[in-house]
Every structure is written in C-alpha cells, then in structure tokens.
Amino acid sequence: MRHYLDFAATSAVRPPRVAEAVAEFLTACGASPGRGGHSVAIESGRVVLRCRRAVMKVLRLPGDPGRIAFTFNATHALNTALWGVLNPRDAVVISQYDHNSVLRPVHQLAQSRGVEERMLCGSPDGTVDLDEASQLLDGARLLVVNAVSNVLGTRLPLRELAAVAHDAGALVLVDAAQSAGHIPADHAAEGADLIAFTGHKGLLGPQGTGGLWVREGVDVRPLLTGGTGGDSRDRVMPAAMPDHLEAGTGNAVGLVGLLAGCEHLLECGVEAVHLREATLKARLREGLAAIPGVRLHSPPAPDGGGLVTMTHKRLDPALLAELLDRDFGVLARSGLHCAPEAHRILGTDAIGALRLSVGWCSTEEDVEQAIEAVEVVTRQVTVPVS
C-alpha cells in the first residue's frame, strides 16, 4: 500500500472529480477559451471564468475575478510579477525563506537590470526581525513574502511586514504556493498587492496551472506578449486584465481540473482541511521526535503548513527516503527542496533533509506507518552521514 506524504511538492492524490472533470472536458468540449465564437469555444470560456471565480473564493480575494491572470505554475506567476514590476536599479527585499522560484529570477534581474537584492535574515524558528525589514525596505520597490515556508512550515507575519513595506512605499508580492488551499488565510486583507499561487498543491488541480492576482491599480508589465483572442489589430498587449498578462493559448483542460479541485475545497472548507492537516502533523512530530537519533528541524507551527522536516544522525536523508519508499511504501522528499537559504538557516545545506508532508486526504494510518517505518529503518541501517 502506498502512503503518500509529499503534498508539499504536489497533491498527487486528488479528489476523483478532478480527473473526471478533465476527461469530460476533453471528450465533450476541448476548445480553447476566447479563440472563436462557436458554442464549444464559448463553453470553454465559461469554464475558465468559473475557475477564476472559484479561485477568488478559495483565496478570499476581493473584486473582479479578471484580476487573476492564469499562469502555468507559481514560478511562472512569480517571474511575471518580478520582471513586470522591477525596473533597472530598483531594490527588492527577499528573505532566506524564499524558494528558488524567487531567488533565481531576482539573481537574474540583478545581473541583467542592475536590480539591488536585499536579503532579510531568517531564523530556525521561522521568524524575522521587523526592524531589520524596515531598514532593508528603505527606498525599495518590492517586498517578497513567502507565506508558508516549504522547509519549516512556518508563516511569516504578512500583515506586519506589509504595513512596513507600504509605509516605505514598496509593493508586496506574496508567494502563496504553500498556503493556497492549505490554510484559511486572507493574504489580500493582510496587505498583499500581488499574490502568486500554484494549482497543483493545496488547490488540488493538475500540474501546469497557477496564477497571479494583481490588486486594482497595480501595474505589471507582461512577461510574454502574443495572441489573446481579441484586440488583434493592436501590436500592444491589451491594457485590461487578465488579457494583459495572458498571452497565448492557456491550459484550459488544466483549469477545468483546477475548478474541480477548488469546488471540492469550497464544499469541505479550507478550515476543515487545515485542522485535519494540523492534527496529523502534530502526531507525526510526536512520533518522530520519540525515535532515537531523529532531529526535527521544522517548528510545530500549528497555524502553518502540514510538513515535518527531519534528519537522522546516522542516515543520509536520500537513503532514508529511498528505504521508506522501497520497504514501507512511504513517499517523502529528501534534498534541499529548492530552498537552499532555508536549509542554510537550519544547518542542513550540506546534505539536505527529509520532508514528510500531509494533505487533504492523509490518514492516521499514513502517519503511523511513516513513524513506524522511520523507527525500523533508522534502527536497522547505520550508514554515517557524509
């Protein structure tokens, strides 16, 4: 039996209705939204609009659903925001909690546009110094906030950070890859000006889906330019959202699946999902902490993500992950999790760590099997960590 505990990477286990919706769309419609006036193209457009509205409800976003531009993942959305907002020699404040989907484009912007990168220090307990943030934000154009760390599972104080940023005249971009669908947060009300999200994690949609929400009055230059299905005579991208940021044929079939995932969340409630994940996470932490040689690196963070990051003093994380999968059917992720600075905070940047993460359908059996598996493997196998 398979025990999937890698929901922080992707919701590989999805509600059945997601696959059913995708299959039905491919069979009954299959057209591209906004690419024609015939009935199936119109129906496809209606489905995409329903998806925008559903995402707005799940993420508690205000205003016009058209303020969401769909992208192919959170990385695409973050790149759209970063390249579309930052001008030559602007300053951007990032943090050690950020994913490579932020670290790498900011590095590229520094190389190509002379953008000034300012790094806010992190801590093993997942906190930041607001006074340091205030100093770094002086004269900055943008602050990037990692809503939930994919290594620590902790939440940053978005409301407080956004207030400091806005006082300094900076915009706030939130990376909601690990919060969307997992925690009942209201990032827009907390001060976000832009929110990047992915569809394949907590929102339970297929890979290849995501989006960027842009607050009314905030201007983002298009990352890509091309066809939008309208205003075809004009060589300039349409000024109106979402066409302004949606060049080319979108992933309609993926958005059908994302709509089904969001509808599931709206029916069961993100609050209920978070409570379930928090309860299972607490038990997972308790069980792993009792195993000799195990070190938990992620704080309890009951209001954060449902993940537990650990190492063992006598076993390499990659080998541990391999043995858990092979011998017990427990699927977890080892490595640096595309967040090298976060691992540097923890002192695990040399070998990485093992991350076990629960999701919407995780069970007590999954958690107990993982605890037992780690106990057996670490007791039987003694391979010094390099």
N, C-alpha and C positions, 0 to 999 in steps of 0.2 A: 504493500500500500504506500502511496506517495503522501508525504506530509510537506506541503509547500509553505515555506516560511521565508519567502523572498518578495513580499509585497511592496517593500520599499523600492525594489527595482522595477517591478511591473505586476499588475494584477493578472497573472497568468491563469488564474481561476476566476471566471466571470459568471454573472448570472446567465442562465440559459437563454434568456430573452435577447441578450446581446447578439449571440450567434444567429438566433432565429431571425432577428430584425435584419441583419446583414444579408442572410440568404434570401429572405423575402424581397428585399430591395433589388438585389442582383437579378432575381427572377422576374419580378413584376415591373420594375422601373429601369434602373441602371443608367439613367440620363444624368447629364451634368447640369447643376443649377445655374440659371442665368444664361444658358447657352441655347437659346431658342424659345419660340413662343408656343410650341406644341404642348400637348397635355402632359406628357411624361417629364419634360423639362420643367414645366410649371410645378408639377408634383414634387420633383426633386428640390426645387427652390423652397417649397413649403416645408419640407422635412428639415432643411438646413435652418430655416427660420425658427422652427420648433426647437431645434437643438440649441440655437443661441439663447432662446428664452429659458430653456431648461437649465443651461449652464448659469445664466444670470440668477435663477432661483437658488440653485445649489450653493453658489458662491456669495449669495446675498448682495448682488451688485445693483446699484441704483440706475435709473434712467433708461435710455434707449438700448435695446439689445444690439443695435448696429454698432455700438461702441466696442464690441468684441470682434476682432479680426482673427479668423481661424488660421492656424499655422500647422506644421506637421509634428511639432513637439514643443516642449518648454524651451529647449535650446534654440530653436528657430525663433520663438517668441522673444526670448531674452536678447538674441542678436538683433532682432528687429528694433527693439527698444533702445539698446545701447548704441547701435550705429545710427539710429534715427533721431536721437536726442543730443548726443555728444558732438560738439564742434571742435575744430582744431584748438588745442591748448586749453580746453575745458578740464576741470578737475572732477574726478569721480571717486566716491568713497565706497569701498567694498570691505569685506571682513574675512577673517580666517575661516569662517564657517561656509564660505561660498563654494559652490560646485564649479567644476571646470567649464560648465556652460556660461559662467560669468568670468572666471579667471582668465580663460584663453581669449575670448573676444576683447576683454579690457587690455590684455597684454598686446594684442594685435593693434588696437586703437592707439595705444601708447607708441608703438613702433611706426605706425603709418600716419597718424594725425597729431602726434605730439600730445595726446591726452595725458594728463597727470593722474597717475594711480596713487591713491592714498588708502592704506590698509588699516582697518580697525582691528585691534588685537582681540583675540578670543581667550577663553578660559576653559579648563576641563569641566567646569560646572555649567557651561553654556551661557554665561553672562557676558555683558560688555560694560565698559565704563562710559557713561553718558557724557561726562566731562571731556573725555578723550574724543568722543564722537563730535561734540560741539566744536572742539579745536580743529578737527580734520575737516569739518563741513564749512569752515570759514572760506567763503568765496567759491565753494564747489557748485557744480551744475546739477549733480545727481548723486543720490544715495541709493545703494542696492541693499535690500534687506532679505536675508534668507529666512523665510517664515518659520520653517522647521528644518533643523539640520538632519541630513541623511546619514550622518555618522553618530551624532549624540542623541538625536531625537528631541532636542530641546527647542523651545520657542524663544525668539528674540522679542524684546519689548517694543513692538512695532509702533504702538501709539506714541510712546515717549520719544522714540527715535524720529518718527515722522514730524512731531512737533518741533524738535530741534532742527531738523532739516528745513522745514518750512520757514522757521524763524531766520535761517541763514539764506533763504531764497533758493533752496535746492528742491528739485523734484524727487519723488520717492518711487522706486521700482521694486516691487515685491516678487521674489521667486517663490511661487506657491506650489511647486512641484510636489512637495511632501505634505502639504497641508490641505490642498483641494480634495474634498471628499472624505478626508480622514478626521478633521477637527472642525467643529462648528464655529469657525472664525468669520469675522466680517472685516476683511482687510481694507475695503473701501472706507468704511466708517472709521477705521483706525488711522486713516491718513494716506493710504496708497494713492498715487497718481496713475500708476501703471501696474498691472498685475499679469504676470506670465504664468501659465499653467499648462500641464500636460493632461492628455485624456486617458492614458493607458495605466495610470497608477490608481489613486483613490477614486477617480471618476468612473472607473470600471469599463472604459471604452477600449477600442483596439489601438495598437501602435499606429503611429502616423497621424495622430490627432493631438491638438492642443490649441492654444490661442493666447492673444494679448488683449487685455481690456485697457482702454485708454480713457481717462477721465475727460469729460467735456471741457474744452478749452486748452487741452494739452496737444501740442503738435508733434507728430513723429514723421520723419521723412521715410518714404518707402525703402525697404531693403531690396525689394525686387520690383521691377516695372514690367508691364506687359498687358495682355488682354484681361478685361474684367467683365466682358459680356455687354457692356454699354459704353456710351461716350467714345465710340471707336474712332471718330474723326480727329479727336484731340490727341496730340502726341504726349501730353502731360497726363499723369495719373489723376483720376478724379479726386477732388478735394474731400468729398464726403466719405465718411466711414460707412461700412467696412471696406468698400472698394479701394479706398486709398492705400490699404495695406494688403490687399488680397489679389495679387497678380497671378494669372494662370489658373488652369482648371484645378479646383480643390478636391480634396479627398471625400467626396460625397458619401461613398459607401462606409468609410470610417466614421463619418459624422452621424450616420444612421445608427451605428453601434454605440457611439458616444451618447446619443439621445437616449437609447435604451438603458445604458448604464446610469445616466442621470435620473431617468424616470424611476429606476429601482431605488436610488438613493432618496429621492423625494418621497417615495412611498414608505420606506423603512425609517428614514430620518438620519441625517448625519450625526445627530446627537447620540442616537442609539448605536450607530456604528462605532463612534469614538468610545463610548462606555464599554462596549464589548472588547475592543482592542486594548483599552487601558487595563481592564480586568485580566485579560490573558497575558499582557505584558508584565504585570505585577507578579503573576505566578511564575512566569518564565524567569524573571530576575531572581525570585526567591529560590527556585530550584537550582539554577546555575550557580548562584552565589554559595550554595552549600557544597559544591563539588571541590575537592582539594585541588589546588593549582590554578583554578579559574580566577581570572580577574575581569570584573565588569568595568568597562570604560565609559559607558553611557550613563548619565544620571537617571534617577527614577522618572523625572519629568512626566507626572501623570496627566498634564494638560497638553503634552506634545505628541510626537509620533509613536507608533506602536513598534518600536525597534529596540533591540538589545545588542550592543556591540561588546565583544569579549575577546580575550586571548587566554592561552594556557601556557604556563611557564615551561612545559616540556614538549610542546607540539606546535609545529608550524600551522598557521591558520589555513593555508591552502590544503595541506594534507588532512587536517581535521575536516574541512568541508568535503573533501573527496570521500573520506571514510564514512561520514554521516550519510552521504548520498548512496554510496555503494552498499553499505551494510544495513542501513536502517531506513532508507527512503526519505530521509530528512534533507530538504533542499534549502540551503542557505548560501550566502555570498561572502567570499573572502576577498581580501585585497584592500585597496585604498579608496574604493567606492567613488572614484573620480573627484575626490575632495582632499587633495594632499595637505592643504594647510590645516584642515581639521584634524588629520592624523598627526600632524606635527605638534599640535597642541597636546595631544594625548601621549606623545612619545611612541607612536606605533607606525611612524612613517617609513621605517626600515623594512618591516615585514608585513605591515597591514594588520588587519584584524578580521574576525568572523562576525558577520551581522546576521542576526535572525530577526525577521520582521513579520508580524501578524497582520491580517487583513480582515475584510468584511465577513468572510466565511470561515475563518480559522476556528478551530475547536479546542476544547480541553485535551482531547486525545492527541492533537498535533503537538501541543505544548508539552504534555507529559512524555510523549515519545522523544521529543527533542532533548529534554532533560536527561532521560534515561540513556539516550544514545551518546550524549556528550560524556556522561559519567562512565559508561562502559569503554568508550574509545580512549579516553584520557587515562583510564586505569590500566588498560591493556597495552597501549602503544606509548613507548617512551622514545621519542626522536627529539634530540636537542634542537631548540630553535636557533636558526643560523643568525 
